[in-house]
Amino acid sequence: ATALIGIYMIIARKNVLSQLIGYLVLENAGFLLALSVAVSQPFFVEIGVMLDVFMGVIIMTTAMHQIYAEHETYSSDSLERLKQ
């Protein structure tokens, strides 16, 4: 059921944040599956770790895109003025 909810959120939502949350729900469904079969099939645990890394890359890419859209550069020099 958790996997189906995650897939539904990815497909039905147009907001990127909602789609990312849907992917997290889907990834958690995979983690729950891995917990239930970890003793007999450790491959599912490795797939879960790979999905965690993939989700981190997606979140960082989205954050970098938002920074570039706001400041038109990836340089941290333009971000220094935000501290002031």
Phi and psi in radians as a Rosetta constraint file:
Dihedral C 1 N 2 CA 2 C 2 CIRCULARHARMONIC -1.123 0.35
Dihedral N 2 CA 2 C 2 N 3 CIRCULARHARMONIC -0.694 0.35
Dihedral C 2 N 3 CA 3 C 3 CIRCULARHARMONIC -1.123 0.35
Dihedral N 3 CA 3 C 3 N 4 CIRCULARHARMONIC -0.713 0.35
Dihedral C 3 N 4 CA 4 C 4 CIRCULARHARMONIC -1.168 0.35
Dihedral N 4 CA 4 C 4 N 5 CIRCULARHARMONIC -0.654 0.35
Dihedral C 4 N 5 CA 5 C 5 CIRCULARHARMONIC -1.116 0.35
Dihedral N 5 CA 5 C 5 N 6 CIRCULARHARMONIC -0.740 0.35
Dihedral C 5 N 6 CA 6 C 6 CIRCULARHARMONIC -1.104 0.35
Dihedral N 6 CA 6 C 6 N 7 CIRCULARHARMONIC -0.756 0.35
Dihedral C 6 N 7 CA 7 C 7 CIRCULARHARMONIC -1.113 0.35
Dihedral N 7 CA 7 C 7 N 8 CIRCULARHARMONIC -0.722 0.35
Dihedral C 7 N 8 CA 8 C 8 CIRCULARHARMONIC -1.067 0.35
Dihedral N 8 CA 8 C 8 N 9 CIRCULARHARMONIC -0.750 0.35
Dihedral C 8 N 9 CA 9 C 9 CIRCULARHARMONIC -1.139 0.35
Dihedral N 9 CA 9 C 9 N 10 CIRCULARHARMONIC -0.625 0.35
Dihedral C 9 N 10 CA 10 C 10 CIRCULARHARMONIC -1.193 0.35
Dihedral N 10 CA 10 C 10 N 11 CIRCULARHARMONIC -0.743 0.35
Dihedral C 10 N 11 CA 11 C 11 CIRCULARHARMONIC -1.399 0.35
Dihedral N 11 CA 11 C 11 N 12 CIRCULARHARMONIC -0.752 0.35
Dihedral C 11 N 12 CA 12 C 12 CIRCULARHARMONIC -1.445 0.35
Dihedral N 12 CA 12 C 12 N 13 CIRCULARHARMONIC -0.397 0.35
Dihedral C 12 N 13 CA 13 C 13 CIRCULARHARMONIC -1.583 0.35
Dihedral N 13 CA 13 C 13 N 14 CIRCULARHARMONIC 2.535 0.35
Dihedral C 13 N 14 CA 14 C 14 CIRCULARHARMONIC -1.775 0.35
Dihedral N 14 CA 14 C 14 N 15 CIRCULARHARMONIC -0.366 0.35
Dihedral C 14 N 15 CA 15 C 15 CIRCULARHARMONIC -1.301 0.35
Dihedral N 15 CA 15 C 15 N 16 CIRCULARHARMONIC 2.317 0.35
Dihedral C 15 N 16 CA 16 C 16 CIRCULARHARMONIC -1.111 0.35
Dihedral N 16 CA 16 C 16 N 17 CIRCULARHARMONIC -0.672 0.35
Dihedral C 16 N 17 CA 17 C 17 CIRCULARHARMONIC -1.103 0.35
Dihedral N 17 CA 17 C 17 N 18 CIRCULARHARMONIC -0.729 0.35
Dihedral C 17 N 18 CA 18 C 18 CIRCULARHARMONIC -1.122 0.35
Dihedral N 18 CA 18 C 18 N 19 CIRCULARHARMONIC -0.636 0.35
Dihedral C 18 N 19 CA 19 C 19 CIRCULARHARMONIC -1.183 0.35
Dihedral N 19 CA 19 C 19 N 20 CIRCULARHARMONIC -0.658 0.35
Dihedral C 19 N 20 CA 20 C 20 CIRCULARHARMONIC -1.140 0.35
Dihedral N 20 CA 20 C 20 N 21 CIRCULARHARMONIC -0.696 0.35
Dihedral C 20 N 21 CA 21 C 21 CIRCULARHARMONIC -1.125 0.35
Dihedral N 21 CA 21 C 21 N 22 CIRCULARHARMONIC -0.683 0.35
Dihedral C 21 N 22 CA 22 C 22 CIRCULARHARMONIC -1.068 0.35
Dihedral N 22 CA 22 C 22 N 23 CIRCULARHARMONIC -0.691 0.35
Dihedral C 22 N 23 CA 23 C 23 CIRCULARHARMONIC -1.153 0.35
Dihedral N 23 CA 23 C 23 N 24 CIRCULARHARMONIC -0.676 0.35
Dihedral C 23 N 24 CA 24 C 24 CIRCULARHARMONIC -1.091 0.35
Dihedral N 24 CA 24 C 24 N 25 CIRCULARHARMONIC -0.709 0.35
Dihedral C 24 N 25 CA 25 C 25 CIRCULARHARMONIC -1.101 0.35
Dihedral N 25 CA 25 C 25 N 26 CIRCULARHARMONIC -0.760 0.35
Dihedral C 25 N 26 CA 26 C 26 CIRCULARHARMONIC -1.111 0.35
Dihedral N 26 CA 26 C 26 N 27 CIRCULARHARMONIC -0.695 0.35
Dihedral C 26 N 27 CA 27 C 27 CIRCULARHARMONIC -1.167 0.35
Dihedral N 27 CA 27 C 27 N 28 CIRCULARHARMONIC -0.645 0.35
Dihedral C 27 N 28 CA 28 C 28 CIRCULARHARMONIC -1.169 0.35
Dihedral N 28 CA 28 C 28 N 29 CIRCULARHARMONIC -0.561 0.35
Dihedral C 28 N 29 CA 29 C 29 CIRCULARHARMONIC -1.105 0.35
Dihedral N 29 CA 29 C 29 N 30 CIRCULARHARMONIC -0.705 0.35
Dihedral C 29 N 30 CA 30 C 30 CIRCULARHARMONIC -1.128 0.35
Dihedral N 30 CA 30 C 30 N 31 CIRCULARHARMONIC -0.641 0.35
Dihedral C 30 N 31 CA 31 C 31 CIRCULARHARMONIC -1.143 0.35
Dihedral N 31 CA 31 C 31 N 32 CIRCULARHARMONIC -0.730 0.35
Dihedral C 31 N 32 CA 32 C 32 CIRCULARHARMONIC -1.111 0.35
Dihedral N 32 CA 32 C 32 N 33 CIRCULARHARMONIC -0.673 0.35
Dihedral C 32 N 33 CA 33 C 33 CIRCULARHARMONIC -1.111 0.35
Dihedral N 33 CA 33 C 33 N 34 CIRCULARHARMONIC -0.727 0.35
Dihedral C 33 N 34 CA 34 C 34 CIRCULARHARMONIC -1.124 0.35
Dihedral N 34 CA 34 C 34 N 35 CIRCULARHARMONIC -0.668 0.35
Dihedral C 34 N 35 CA 35 C 35 CIRCULARHARMONIC -1.111 0.35
Dihedral N 35 CA 35 C 35 N 36 CIRCULARHARMONIC -0.628 0.35
Dihedral C 35 N 36 CA 36 C 36 CIRCULARHARMONIC -1.329 0.35
Dihedral N 36 CA 36 C 36 N 37 CIRCULARHARMONIC -0.414 0.35
Dihedral C 36 N 37 CA 37 C 37 CIRCULARHARMONIC -2.119 0.35
Dihedral N 37 CA 37 C 37 N 38 CIRCULARHARMONIC 0.313 0.35
Dihedral C 37 N 38 CA 38 C 38 CIRCULARHARMONIC -1.081 0.35
Dihedral N 38 CA 38 C 38 N 39 CIRCULARHARMONIC -0.589 0.35
Dihedral C 38 N 39 CA 39 C 39 CIRCULARHARMONIC -1.210 0.35
Dihedral N 39 CA 39 C 39 N 40 CIRCULARHARMONIC -0.728 0.35
Dihedral C 39 N 40 CA 40 C 40 CIRCULARHARMONIC -1.599 0.35
Dihedral N 40 CA 40 C 40 N 41 CIRCULARHARMONIC -0.426 0.35
Dihedral C 40 N 41 CA 41 C 41 CIRCULARHARMONIC -2.435 0.35
Dihedral N 41 CA 41 C 41 N 42 CIRCULARHARMONIC 1.501 0.35
Dihedral C 41 N 42 CA 42 C 42 CIRCULARHARMONIC -1.203 0.35
Dihedral N 42 CA 42 C 42 N 43 CIRCULARHARMONIC -0.191 0.35
Dihedral C 42 N 43 CA 43 C 43 CIRCULARHARMONIC -1.065 0.35
Dihedral N 43 CA 43 C 43 N 44 CIRCULARHARMONIC -0.634 0.35
Dihedral C 43 N 44 CA 44 C 44 CIRCULARHARMONIC -1.130 0.35
Dihedral N 44 CA 44 C 44 N 45 CIRCULARHARMONIC -0.578 0.35
Dihedral C 44 N 45 CA 45 C 45 CIRCULARHARMONIC -1.154 0.35
Dihedral N 45 CA 45 C 45 N 46 CIRCULARHARMONIC -0.728 0.35
Dihedral C 45 N 46 CA 46 C 46 CIRCULARHARMONIC -1.145 0.35
Dihedral N 46 CA 46 C 46 N 47 CIRCULARHARMONIC -0.657 0.35
Dihedral C 46 N 47 CA 47 C 47 CIRCULARHARMONIC -1.128 0.35
Dihedral N 47 CA 47 C 47 N 48 CIRCULARHARMONIC -0.674 0.35
Dihedral C 47 N 48 CA 48 C 48 CIRCULARHARMONIC -1.097 0.35
Dihedral N 48 CA 48 C 48 N 49 CIRCULARHARMONIC -0.715 0.35
Dihedral C 48 N 49 CA 49 C 49 CIRCULARHARMONIC -1.140 0.35
Dihedral N 49 CA 49 C 49 N 50 CIRCULARHARMONIC -0.709 0.35
Dihedral C 49 N 50 CA 50 C 50 CIRCULARHARMONIC -1.079 0.35
Dihedral N 50 CA 50 C 50 N 51 CIRCULARHARMONIC -0.710 0.35
Dihedral C 50 N 51 CA 51 C 51 CIRCULARHARMONIC -1.151 0.35
Dihedral N 51 CA 51 C 51 N 52 CIRCULARHARMONIC -0.618 0.35
Dihedral C 51 N 52 CA 52 C 52 CIRCULARHARMONIC -1.098 0.35
Dihedral N 52 CA 52 C 52 N 53 CIRCULARHARMONIC -0.775 0.35
Dihedral C 52 N 53 CA 53 C 53 CIRCULARHARMONIC -1.110 0.35
Dihedral N 53 CA 53 C 53 N 54 CIRCULARHARMONIC -0.742 0.35
Dihedral C 53 N 54 CA 54 C 54 CIRCULARHARMONIC -1.078 0.35
Dihedral N 54 CA 54 C 54 N 55 CIRCULARHARMONIC -0.706 0.35
Dihedral C 54 N 55 CA 55 C 55 CIRCULARHARMONIC -1.150 0.35
Dihedral N 55 CA 55 C 55 N 56 CIRCULARHARMONIC -0.683 0.35
Dihedral C 55 N 56 CA 56 C 56 CIRCULARHARMONIC -1.056 0.35
Dihedral N 56 CA 56 C 56 N 57 CIRCULARHARMONIC -0.709 0.35
Dihedral C 56 N 57 CA 57 C 57 CIRCULARHARMONIC -1.141 0.35
Dihedral N 57 CA 57 C 57 N 58 CIRCULARHARMONIC -0.720 0.35
Dihedral C 57 N 58 CA 58 C 58 CIRCULARHARMONIC -1.101 0.35
Dihedral N 58 CA 58 C 58 N 59 CIRCULARHARMONIC -0.779 0.35
Dihedral C 58 N 59 CA 59 C 59 CIRCULARHARMONIC -1.136 0.35
Dihedral N 59 CA 59 C 59 N 60 CIRCULARHARMONIC -0.749 0.35
Dihedral C 59 N 60 CA 60 C 60 CIRCULARHARMONIC -1.160 0.35
Dihedral N 60 CA 60 C 60 N 61 CIRCULARHARMONIC -0.655 0.35
Dihedral C 60 N 61 CA 61 C 61 CIRCULARHARMONIC -1.129 0.35
Dihedral N 61 CA 61 C 61 N 62 CIRCULARHARMONIC -0.729 0.35
Dihedral C 61 N 62 CA 62 C 62 CIRCULARHARMONIC -1.118 0.35
Dihedral N 62 CA 62 C 62 N 63 CIRCULARHARMONIC -0.741 0.35
Dihedral C 62 N 63 CA 63 C 63 CIRCULARHARMONIC -1.113 0.35
Dihedral N 63 CA 63 C 63 N 64 CIRCULARHARMONIC -0.759 0.35
Dihedral C 63 N 64 CA 64 C 64 CIRCULARHARMONIC -1.126 0.35
Dihedral N 64 CA 64 C 64 N 65 CIRCULARHARMONIC -0.648 0.35
Dihedral C 64 N 65 CA 65 C 65 CIRCULARHARMONIC -1.125 0.35
Dihedral N 65 CA 65 C 65 N 66 CIRCULARHARMONIC -0.722 0.35
Dihedral C 65 N 66 CA 66 C 66 CIRCULARHARMONIC -1.149 0.35
Dihedral N 66 CA 66 C 66 N 67 CIRCULARHARMONIC -0.682 0.35
Dihedral C 66 N 67 CA 67 C 67 CIRCULARHARMONIC -1.114 0.35
Dihedral N 67 CA 67 C 67 N 68 CIRCULARHARMONIC -0.746 0.35
Dihedral C 67 N 68 CA 68 C 68 CIRCULARHARMONIC -1.170 0.35
Dihedral N 68 CA 68 C 68 N 69 CIRCULARHARMONIC -0.682 0.35
Dihedral C 68 N 69 CA 69 C 69 CIRCULARHARMONIC -1.145 0.35
Dihedral N 69 CA 69 C 69 N 70 CIRCULARHARMONIC -0.598 0.35
Dihedral C 69 N 70 CA 70 C 70 CIRCULARHARMONIC -1.407 0.35
Dihedral N 70 CA 70 C 70 N 71 CIRCULARHARMONIC -0.711 0.35
Dihedral C 70 N 71 CA 71 C 71 CIRCULARHARMONIC -1.954 0.35
Dihedral N 71 CA 71 C 71 N 72 CIRCULARHARMONIC -0.119 0.35
Dihedral C 71 N 72 CA 72 C 72 CIRCULARHARMONIC 0.999 0.35
Dihedral N 72 CA 72 C 72 N 73 CIRCULARHARMONIC 0.491 0.35
Dihedral C 72 N 73 CA 73 C 73 CIRCULARHARMONIC -2.830 0.35
Dihedral N 73 CA 73 C 73 N 74 CIRCULARHARMONIC 2.746 0.35
Dihedral C 73 N 74 CA 74 C 74 CIRCULARHARMONIC -1.720 0.35
Dihedral N 74 CA 74 C 74 N 75 CIRCULARHARMONIC -0.025 0.35
Dihedral C 74 N 75 CA 75 C 75 CIRCULARHARMONIC -1.185 0.35
Dihedral N 75 CA 75 C 75 N 76 CIRCULARHARMONIC 2.435 0.35
Dihedral C 75 N 76 CA 76 C 76 CIRCULARHARMONIC -1.357 0.35
Dihedral N 76 CA 76 C 76 N 77 CIRCULARHARMONIC -0.209 0.35
Dihedral C 76 N 77 CA 77 C 77 CIRCULARHARMONIC -1.075 0.35
Dihedral N 77 CA 77 C 77 N 78 CIRCULARHARMONIC -0.685 0.35
Dihedral C 77 N 78 CA 78 C 78 CIRCULARHARMONIC -1.259 0.35
Dihedral N 78 CA 78 C 78 N 79 CIRCULARHARMONIC -0.357 0.35
Dihedral C 78 N 79 CA 79 C 79 CIRCULARHARMONIC -1.468 0.35
Dihedral N 79 CA 79 C 79 N 80 CIRCULARHARMONIC -0.282 0.35
Dihedral C 79 N 80 CA 80 C 80 CIRCULARHARMONIC -1.099 0.35
Dihedral N 80 CA 80 C 80 N 81 CIRCULARHARMONIC -0.561 0.35
Dihedral C 80 N 81 CA 81 C 81 CIRCULARHARMONIC -1.231 0.35
Dihedral N 81 CA 81 C 81 N 82 CIRCULARHARMONIC -0.279 0.35
Dihedral C 81 N 82 CA 82 C 82 CIRCULARHARMONIC -1.226 0.35
Dihedral N 82 CA 82 C 82 N 83 CIRCULARHARMONIC -0.408 0.35
Dihedral C 82 N 83 CA 83 C 83 CIRCULARHARMONIC -1.300 0.35
Dihedral N 83 CA 83 C 83 N 84 CIRCULARHARMONIC -0.368 0.35
